[in-house]
């Protein structure tokens, strides 16, 4: 489709010669949030690592703006991709302001996303709460106005109100023109801000549908693919 901005075609990857994901096909569009769901071990993180360039492909291609990508993670980042891993993604020994200056040409743009970080500008990032560190990580990623945002488990271990805060900012990034792929344990909340949903199991994409449709059938899908009953 003409609106596809970032895509995986027949993707396969793994570790130590052992395949983890196979024949993964994804299409990410500008202005949309794609929510990736799956039980632990389904291959979600491996997929993001392969898309980001941090994990070599054994088969398939990653396409960005219609061209096949063969570049490394840092080169993809310079070309307009932001990748947020499960780790907090901040330099703990530096202050909030120093982290922002290192990551961005205009550090104040990040504080507009999360004004609550202003009062912590001169505090070392390692002394922030888990939620504040994740806000800082997300702010640095989105303030760059990425063409593509890949985010893995933003809300892991965080309070519900912080999760809602992060997800609203992710939605705002898509509304601003980014193509977003979000792996999220708070599935219902993620689907509420999503446009498309992808369900993975055993290293493969089992279902692709609108986020609304997946949310409407969430109980059945949970039992079939997510390893839970609710």
N, C-alpha and C positions, 0 to 999 in steps of 0.2 A: 504494500500500500504506500501511496505517496507521502503519507504523514509519518511513516516509520523513520525514526531518527537513529536508533541504536538497536542492533539485532544480533542474536546468536543463531547460527545455522548448523544443525547437526553436531552440536558441541559435545566433546568427550574429554574427560580429564580425570586424574587420580594421583596417587602417591606411591612412589616406589614400584611403579609398574602395575599397581593394582587399580583398576578402574573404579571410580566412585560415581561419576555421572556419565550418561550415554545418550546420544541423540537428543540433546536438549535444544529446543527451538523457542526463541523468545522474540517479541517485537515490542520495543519501548517507543512511545510517541511523546513529542513535545507537549507540555501542558497536562500530562497525565501521570497519575501514580499507579504503578503496577505493584500489587501486593503478592509476595511469594509465601505460600504456606506449605507446611509439611511437618511430619513428626521429626524428632531428633534422629539424625543419621540419614535423612532423606536426600541430602545432597545440596541443601540451600547455600551454605557457606562456601562449599567447593565451587558452586556455580558462580557466586560473586567473585571469588578469587580468580577464576578463569576469565570472567568478563573484564576484570580490572587489569589483567596482564601479570598478576602476581603468581599465577600458577600456569605452567605451560599446557597447551592443548595437545591431546593425542590425536584428535580428529576434529573436523569442523572449522568454522570461521567466526570471528567477531567482526561485525560491520558497523562503522560509524560514519554518518553523513554519506552513505553509499559506497564507502571505500573499505576494503578489508584491512583490519588492524593487525600489525605484527609487532608493534612497539611495546616497550616495557611499561611498568606501572607509572613511573615518574614522568615518562614521555606522554602517556595518556592524560595524566593530571595536568600537564602544561598545555594540552590540546583541548581542555574543556571538560574533563571528567573529575568528579570528586568521589572518593571511596571512603566510607566510614566502616571500620571493622568493629568487631565485638568489644575490642579494647577501647579505652576512653579516648585515645588519640591526641593527648596533650603532652607537652613536655613538663613534667611535674616539678622540676627544679626552677622553672621560669615563672614569672608572674603572669597573670591573665593578660596584661597589656603587652608583655614581651612575647607571649604566644601569638597574640593577634598581629603584632608588628612583623613577626617572622613569617606569618602565613599570608598576610594581606597588604596590598598597597594602601588601602584605606581602612585602617582598623576600626574606626568609629562606625562603619557600616554594620559590623557584626553586633555591636552593642545596641543598635536599633532593633535588631531581631529579639534580643533578650536584654531589655533595659535593667533587669535585676542584677546583671553582672557588673554594672557600672561601679557599685560600691565595693566590688572585690578586685578592681583593676590592678591594684598594687599588692595583691595577695598571691602567694605562690600557688600554682594550679594544683599541686599535690595536696594542698590543704583544703581545697574545695570539697563539698559533698559530691557523692556520685552523680546526683542529678545536675549539679552545677557544672561538673566536668563534661557531662554529656551535652549540656547546653552550649558550652564553649566549643566543643568539637563540632557540633552541628552548625553553630554560628560561623565558624571559620570555613566550613565546607560550602555553606549556602551564600555567604557574603561574596564569594568569588563568582557568583552567578553562573554556576556550571551548566553546560549543555546537558550533561548526564550526571545524576546523583545515584550512587549505589550505597545503600545503608543496611547494615547487618545488625539486627537486634538492638536498636536504639534504646529500648526501654528495659533491658535486662536488669532486674533487681530494683527497679525504681517505683516510687509511689504513684498511684493512679493519676493524681492531679499533675504530676510532672510528665507522665506519659501523654496526657491530653495536650499539654503545652508543647511538647516536642512534635507531636503529630500535626498540630495546627500549623507549625512553622514549615514542616515538610509539605503540607498541602499548599501553603503559600509559595513555596519554591516552584512547585508544578504550575501554579496559576501564573507565576512570573515567566514561564516558558521552559523550565527544565523538564527533561524526561527522567522520571524517578522509578527506581526499583527498590522496594522496601521489603526486607525480611523482618517479620515482627511476631513475637510470641503472643501479644495481645491482639489476637486475630480479629475479633469483632470490631474493636476500636479502629484498627488499621483499615478494615474493609469499609468503615463508615466514611473515611476520607479518600478512599481509593476509587479508581475508575475501572481497572482491570484486575483480575486475580489469576494467579497461576498456582496450581496445586502439584507438589512433587511427592513422589514415593519411590523408594528403592532406586534413586539416582535418575529417575525419568520424570518428565512432565506428564502427569496423568490427566490434567484438566486445565483448560484455559477458557475463562468466561468473564462476564462483567462482574465487578465487585458486588453490585447489587444482587445479582442472581446467586452468587456464592453465599452471600450473607443470608439470603432468604432460605437457602437449603443447608445452612451451616451445621445443624445437628446431624443430618445424614452424612454429610461430607466428613465431619469430625470422626464419626464412627468408622467410616471406610478408609480414610487416609491419614488422619491426624493422631490416631492412637488415643482418642478420648471420646467421651460420650456427651459432652456438652460444650 
